[in-house]
């Protein structure tokens, strides 16, 4: 199985539904949900993603989004 390290921008596109990259980013992330790849994110990207999302969506909503993300992808120290 392929292992994929996702860039934080790809994940922000999905979590923030950012156009015009949202459709392609969802497609990339769906490869993890379908079992075609194992997805990973760097440890420092988790905090960056939370910070950016919290400015847009509030802290509680962002916390839930990050938890959901981490249920689907692993994280690695960078």
C-alpha distances in whole Angstrom, upper triangle without the diagonal:
4,7,10,13,16,19,22,23,21,21,24,24,23,25,28,28,29,30,29,25,25,23,21,20,19,17,15,15,15,11,10,13,12,8,7,6,7,10,13,17,19,22,25,23,24,27,28,26,28,31,31,30,33,36,35,34,36,35,34,32,30,29,28,26,24,24,22,20,19,18,15,14,14,17,17,21,22
4,6,10,12,16,19,20,18,18,22,22,21,23,26,25,26,27,26,23,22,21,18,17,17,15,12,13,13,10,10,13,12,10,7,5,6,9,11,14,17,20,22,21,21,25,25,24,26,29,29,28,31,33,33,32,34,33,33,31,28,28,27,25,23,23,21,19,18,18,15,13,13,15,16,19,19
4,7,10,13,16,18,16,16,19,20,19,21,24,24,24,26,25,22,21,21,18,16,17,16,12,12,13,10,9,13,13,11,9,6,5,6,7,11,13,16,19,17,18,22,22,21,23,26,26,25,28,30,30,30,31,30,30,28,26,25,25,22,20,20,19,16,15,16,13,10,10,12,12,15,16
4,6,9,12,14,12,12,16,17,16,18,20,21,21,22,22,18,18,18,15,13,14,13,10,10,12,10,9,13,14,12,10,7,6,5,6,8,11,14,16,14,16,19,19,18,20,23,22,22,25,27,27,27,29,28,28,26,23,23,23,20,18,19,18,14,14,15,12,10,10,11,11,14,14
4,7,9,12,10,11,14,15,15,16,19,20,20,21,21,18,18,18,16,13,15,15,11,11,14,12,11,15,16,15,14,10,9,6,5,6,7,11,13,11,13,16,16,15,18,20,19,20,23,25,25,25,26,25,26,24,21,21,21,18,16,18,17,13,13,15,13,9,9,9,9,11,11
4,6,8,7,7,10,11,11,13,15,16,16,18,18,14,14,15,13,10,12,12,9,8,12,12,11,14,16,15,14,11,10,7,6,5,8,11,12,10,11,14,13,12,15,17,16,17,20,22,21,22,23,23,23,21,18,19,19,16,14,16,15,11,12,14,12,9,10,10,11,13,13
4,5,5,7,9,10,11,13,14,15,14,16,16,13,14,15,13,10,13,14,11,11,15,15,14,17,19,19,18,15,14,11,9,7,8,11,11,8,11,13,11,10,14,15,14,15,18,19,19,20,22,22,23,21,18,19,20,16,14,17,17,13,14,17,15,12,13,12,12,14,12
4,5,5,6,9,10,10,11,13,13,15,16,13,13,16,14,11,13,15,13,12,15,16,15,18,20,20,20,17,16,12,10,7,8,10,10,6,8,10,8,7,10,12,10,11,15,16,16,17,19,18,20,18,14,16,17,13,12,15,15,11,13,16,14,12,13,12,13,14,13
4,5,5,6,9,10,10,11,10,12,12,9,10,13,12,9,12,14,12,12,16,17,17,19,21,22,21,19,18,14,13,11,12,14,13,9,11,13,10,9,12,13,11,12,15,15,15,16,19,19,21,18,15,17,18,15,14,17,17,13,16,18,17,15,16,15,17,18,16
4,5,5,7,9,10,10,9,11,11,8,8,10,9,5,8,10,8,8,12,13,13,15,18,18,17,15,15,12,12,10,13,15,15,11,12,15,13,10,14,15,13,13,17,18,17,18,20,20,21,19,16,18,18,14,14,17,15,12,14,17,14,13,15,15,17,18,18
4,5,5,6,8,9,10,12,13,10,9,12,11,7,8,11,10,8,11,13,12,14,17,18,17,15,15,11,11,9,12,13,13,10,10,12,11,8,11,13,11,11,14,16,15,15,17,17,18,15,13,14,14,10,10,13,12,8,11,13,12,11,13,13,15,17,17
4,5,5,5,8,7,11,12,10,9,12,12,9,10,14,13,11,14,17,16,17,20,21,21,19,18,15,14,12,14,15,14,10,10,12,10,7,9,11,8,8,12,12,11,12,15,15,16,14,11,13,14,10,10,14,13,10,13,16,15,14,16,16,18,19,19
4,6,5,5,5,7,9,6,5,9,9,6,8,11,11,10,13,16,16,17,19,21,20,19,19,16,16,14,16,18,17,14,14,16,13,10,13,14,11,11,14,15,13,14,17,18,19,16,14,16,16,12,13,16,15,12,16,18,16,16,18,18,20,22,21
4,6,5,7,9,11,8,6,8,9,6,6,9,10,8,10,13,13,14,16,18,18,17,17,14,15,14,17,18,18,14,14,16,15,11,13,15,13,11,15,16,14,14,17,18,18,14,13,15,14,10,11,14,12,10,13,15,13,13,17,17,20,22,22
4,6,8,11,13,11,9,12,13,10,9,13,13,11,13,16,15,15,18,20,21,19,18,15,15,14,16,17,17,13,12,14,13,9,10,13,11,8,11,13,11,10,13,14,14,11,9,11,11,7,9,11,10,8,12,14,13,13,16,17,20,22,22
4,5,9,12,11,8,12,14,11,11,15,15,14,16,19,18,18,21,23,24,22,22,18,18,17,19,19,18,15,14,15,13,10,11,12,9,7,10,11,8,9,12,14,14,11,10,13,13,9,11,14,13,12,16,17,17,17,20,20,22,24,24
4,6,9,8,6,9,11,9,9,13,14,13,14,18,18,18,20,22,23,22,22,19,20,18,21,22,21,18,17,19,17,13,15,16,13,11,14,15,11,12,15,17,17,14,13,16,15,12,14,17,15,14,17,19,17,18,21,22,24,26,26
4,6,6,5,9,11,9,11,14,14,14,16,19,20,20,22,24,24,23,23,20,20,19,21,22,21,17,18,19,16,13,15,16,12,11,15,14,12,13,17,19,20,16,15,18,18,14,16,19,18,16,19,21,20,20,23,23,25,26,26
3,5,5,8,10,10,11,14,15,16,17,20,21,21,23,26,25,24,25,22,23,21,23,25,24,20,21,22,19,17,19,20,16,15,18,18,15,16,20,22,23,20,19,22,21,18,20,23,21,19,23,24,22,22,25,25,27,29,28
4,6,7,9,10,11,13,14,16,17,19,21,22,23,26,24,24,25,22,23,22,24,26,25,21,22,24,21,18,21,22,18,18,21,20,18,19,23,25,26,23,21,24,24,20,22,25,23,21,24,25,23,23,26,26,28,30,28
4,6,6,6,9,10,11,12,14,16,18,19,20,22,21,20,21,18,19,18,21,23,22,19,20,22,19,16,19,20,17,16,20,20,18,19,22,24,25,22,20,23,22,18,19,22,20,18,21,22,20,20,22,23,24,26,25
4,6,5,6,9,10,10,12,15,16,16,18,20,20,19,20,17,19,18,20,22,22,18,19,21,19,15,18,19,16,15,19,19,16,17,20,22,22,19,18,20,19,16,17,20,17,15,19,20,18,18,21,22,24,26,26
4,5,5,6,9,10,11,13,15,15,16,19,18,18,20,18,19,19,22,25,25,21,21,24,22,19,21,23,20,19,22,23,20,20,24,25,25,22,21,23,21,18,19,22,19,17,20,21,18,19,22,23,25,28,28
4,5,5,6,9,10,11,14,15,15,18,16,16,18,16,17,18,20,23,23,20,21,23,21,18,21,23,20,19,23,24,22,22,25,26,27,23,22,24,23,19,20,22,19,17,20,21,18,17,21,22,23,26,25
4,5,5,6,9,10,12,13,15,16,15,14,15,13,14,14,17,20,20,16,17,20,18,15,18,20,17,16,20,21,19,19,23,23,24,20,18,20,19,16,16,18,16,13,16,17,15,14,17,18,20,23,22
4,5,5,6,9,10,10,12,14,14,14,15,13,15,15,19,21,21,18,18,21,19,16,18,21,19,17,20,22,19,19,22,23,23,19,18,20,18,14,15,17,14,12,15,16,13,14,17,19,21,24,24
4,6,5,7,10,10,10,13,12,12,14,13,15,16,20,23,24,20,20,23,22,19,22,24,22,20,24,25,23,23,26,27,26,23,21,23,21,18,19,20,17,15,17,18,14,15,18,20,22,25,25
4,5,6,8,10,11,12,10,10,11,10,12,13,17,20,21,17,18,21,20,17,20,23,21,20,23,25,23,23,26,26,26,23,21,22,21,17,17,19,16,14,16,16,13,12,15,17,19,22,22
4,5,6,7,9,10,10,9,10,8,10,11,15,17,19,16,16,19,18,15,18,21,19,18,21,23,21,21,23,23,23,20,18,19,17,14,14,15,13,10,12,13,9,9,12,14,17,20,20
4,5,5,6,8,9,9,11,10,13,15,18,21,22,19,19,22,22,19,21,24,22,20,24,26,24,23,25,25,25,22,20,21,19,16,16,17,14,12,14,13,10,11,14,17,20,23,24
4,6,5,6,5,6,8,8,12,14,18,21,23,20,20,23,23,20,23,26,24,23,26,28,27,26,28,28,27,25,23,23,22,19,18,19,16,14,15,14,11,11,14,17,19,22,23
4,5,5,6,5,6,6,9,12,16,18,20,18,17,21,21,19,21,24,23,22,25,27,26,25,27,26,25,23,21,21,19,16,16,16,13,11,12,11,7,8,10,13,16,20,21
4,5,8,8,9,9,12,15,19,20,23,20,19,22,23,20,21,25,24,22,25,27,26,24,26,26,24,22,21,20,18,16,16,15,12,11,12,10,7,9,12,16,19,22,24
4,6,8,10,11,15,18,21,23,26,23,22,26,26,23,25,28,27,25,28,31,29,28,30,29,28,25,24,24,22,19,20,19,16,15,16,14,11,12,15,19,21,25,26
4,5,7,9,13,16,20,22,25,23,22,26,26,24,25,29,28,27,29,32,31,29,31,30,29,27,25,25,23,21,20,19,17,15,15,14,10,11,13,17,19,23,24
4,7,10,13,17,20,22,25,23,23,26,27,24,26,29,29,27,30,33,31,31,33,32,31,29,27,27,25,22,22,22,19,17,17,16,13,13,15,18,19,23,24
4,6,10,13,16,19,22,19,20,23,24,21,24,27,26,25,28,31,30,29,31,30,29,27,25,25,23,21,20,20,18,15,15,15,11,10,12,14,16,19,20
4,7,10,13,16,19,17,17,21,21,20,22,25,25,24,26,29,28,28,29,28,27,25,23,22,21,19,17,17,16,13,12,12,9,7,8,11,12,16,17
4,7,10,13,16,14,13,17,18,16,18,21,21,20,23,25,25,24,26,25,24,22,20,19,19,16,14,15,13,10,10,11,7,5,6,8,10,14,15
4,7,9,12,10,11,14,15,14,16,19,19,19,21,24,24,23,25,23,23,22,19,18,18,16,13,14,13,10,9,11,9,5,5,5,7,10,11
4,6,9,7,7,11,11,10,13,15,16,16,18,21,21,21,22,20,21,20,17,16,17,14,11,13,13,10,9,12,10,7,6,5,6,9,9
4,6,5,7,10,10,11,13,15,16,17,19,21,22,22,23,21,22,21,18,17,18,16,13,15,16,12,11,14,14,10,9,5,5,6,6
4,5,6,7,9,10,12,13,15,16,17,20,21,21,21,19,20,20,16,15,17,16,12,13,15,13,11,14,14,11,9,6,6,5,6
4,5,6,7,9,10,11,13,15,16,17,19,20,20,18,20,20,16,15,18,16,13,15,17,14,13,17,17,14,13,9,9,8,7
4,5,5,6,8,10,10,12,14,16,17,18,18,17,18,18,14,14,16,14,11,13,15,12,12,15,15,12,12,9,10,10,9
4,5,5,6,9,10,11,12,15,16,16,16,14,15,15,11,11,13,11,7,10,12,9,9,13,13,11,11,8,10,11,11
4,5,5,6,9,10,10,13,15,15,14,12,14,14,11,10,13,12,9,12,14,12,12,15,16,15,14,12,13,12,13
4,5,5,6,9,10,11,13,14,14,13,15,15,11,12,15,13,11,14,16,13,14,17,18,16,16,13,14,14,13
4,5,5,6,8,10,11,12,12,12,14,12,9,10,12,10,8,11,13,10,12,15,15,14,15,13,15,15,15
4,6,5,6,9,10,10,10,8,10,10,6,7,10,8,7,10,12,11,12,15,16,15,16,14,16,17,17
4,6,5,7,9,10,10,9,12,12,8,10,13,12,10,14,16,14,15,19,20,19,19,17,19,18,18
4,6,5,7,9,10,10,13,12,9,11,14,12,11,15,16,14,16,19,20,19,20,18,20,20,19
4,5,5,6,7,8,10,8,6,9,11,9,9,13,13,12,15,17,18,18,19,18,21,21,21
4,5,5,4,5,8,8,5,8,11,10,10,13,15,15,16,19,20,20,21,20,22,22,23
4,6,6,8,11,11,9,12,14,13,14,17,18,18,20,22,23,23,24,23,25,25,24
4,6,9,11,10,9,12,14,12,14,17,17,17,19,22,22,22,24,23,26,26,26
4,7,8,6,6,10,11,10,12,15,15,15,18,20,21,21,23,23,26,26,27
4,6,6,6,9,10,11,12,14,16,17,18,20,22,22,24,23,26,26,27
4,6,5,6,9,10,10,12,14,15,16,18,20,21,22,21,24,24,25
4,5,5,6,9,10,11,12,14,16,17,19,20,21,21,24,25,26
4,5,5,6,9,10,11,12,14,16,17,19,21,21,24,25,26
4,5,5,6,9,10,10,12,14,16,16,18,18,20,21,22
4,5,5,6,9,10,11,12,15,15,16,16,19,20,22
4,5,5,6,9,10,11,13,14,16,17,20,22,23
4,5,5,6,9,10,11,12,15,15,19,20,22
4,5,5,6,9,10,10,12,12,15,17,18
4,5,5,6,9,10,11,12,16,17,20
4,5,5,7,9,11,13,17,19,21
4,5,5,6,9,10,14,16,18
4,5,5,6,8,11,14,16
4,6,8,10,14,17,19
4,7,10,14,17,19
4,7,10,13,15
4,7,10,13
4,7,9
4,6
4
